[in-house]
Amino acid sequence: MCRALKVLCAAPDRERLSALKYAAVSKEYELTGGATDADALMRQIDELEPDAVVVAFELAGAIEAVRAAYPSLRIVAVGAEAEAADDWVGSQEEVRAAVLGLPRPGGPVGSAG
């Protein structure tokens, strides 16, 4: 039996978390939990077993700890690049595609010739 992809969001406060979850919601996966600090993020990953986490740049310091503890978890950083993340997006509008691992719009630019 298949189960839905589970995604956990983390942001520094309830207002940002709510906005991030709203941006991340999709019919293609299930949002689960929601953390506002690194400790809660680690606890919820352990309890809820998400397939991906979406982390706002203010909590980017937690990404390395998440990667070390859960190496197969897909991690998307929002707002700033994070070396330990699988992908990063500059805005919340790009979160859904990044969670699913879709290529960014535009693609490579070739030369005419």
C-alpha positions in Angstrom: 0.0 0.0 0.0 1.4 3.4 -1.0 1.4 6.3 1.4 1.5 10.0 0.7 4.8 11.8 0.8 5.0 13.7 4.1 6.5 17.2 4.4 7.4 19.0 7.5 8.0 22.8 7.6 10.1 24.8 10.0 10.3 28.6 10.5 11.3 30.9 13.4 7.8 31.9 14.6 4.1 30.9 14.2 3.4 33.6 11.6 6.3 32.6 9.3 5.5 29.0 9.8 1.9 29.5 8.8 3.0 31.4 5.7 5.5 28.7 4.8 3.0 25.9 5.2 0.5 27.8 3.1 3.1 28.2 0.4 4.1 24.5 0.6 0.6 22.9 0.7 0.0 20.7 -2.3 -2.4 17.9 -3.3 0.6 15.9 -4.2 1.8 15.4 -0.6 0.7 15.7 3.0 1.9 18.5 5.3 2.7 17.2 8.8 3.6 19.0 12.0 5.4 22.4 12.0 8.4 23.5 14.0 9.5 26.9 15.2 13.0 26.0 16.5 15.7 23.5 15.9 14.8 21.2 18.9 11.2 21.0 17.8 12.3 20.3 14.3 14.5 17.3 15.3 11.8 16.0 17.7 9.1 16.2 15.0 11.3 14.5 12.4 11.9 11.6 14.8 8.2 11.4 15.7 6.5 12.1 12.3 9.0 10.6 10.0 8.6 13.0 7.1 10.1 12.4 3.7 11.1 16.1 3.3 11.6 19.1 5.4 11.3 22.8 4.3 13.4 25.1 6.4 13.2 28.9 6.5 16.6 30.6 6.3 16.4 31.8 9.9 16.7 28.1 11.0 19.3 27.2 8.5 21.7 26.4 11.3 19.6 23.3 12.0 20.0 21.9 8.5 23.5 20.4 9.1 22.2 18.6 12.3 19.2 17.3 10.3 21.4 16.1 7.5 23.8 14.3 10.0 20.9 12.6 11.8 18.7 11.8 8.8 21.0 11.5 5.7 18.2 10.3 3.3 15.7 13.0 4.2 15.1 15.6 1.4 15.9 19.1 2.7 14.8 22.3 1.1 16.1 25.6 2.4 14.0 28.7 1.8 15.5 32.2 1.4 19.2 31.3 1.4 21.5 28.6 0.2 22.5 26.0 2.7 25.3 23.5 1.8 23.7 20.6 3.6 20.3 21.1 1.9 19.3 19.1 -1.3 17.9 22.3 -2.8 17.2 25.9 -2.0 14.7 28.4 -3.2 14.7 32.2 -3.1 11.1 32.5 -2.3 8.2 30.6 -0.9 6.5 30.4 -4.3 9.1 27.9 -5.4 8.7 25.5 -2.5 6.3 23.1 -4.0 8.5 22.3 -7.0 11.6 22.0 -4.9 9.9 19.5 -2.5 9.1 17.3 -5.5 12.6 17.8 -6.9 11.4 19.4 -10.1 13.8 21.4 -12.2 13.8 25.2 -11.9 12.0 27.1 -14.7 14.2 28.4 -17.5 16.7 25.6 -17.8 20.1 25.9 -19.4 20.7 28.5 -22.1 22.3 27.3 -25.3 24.2 29.2 -27.9 22.8 29.7 -31.4 25.1 28.7 -34.0 
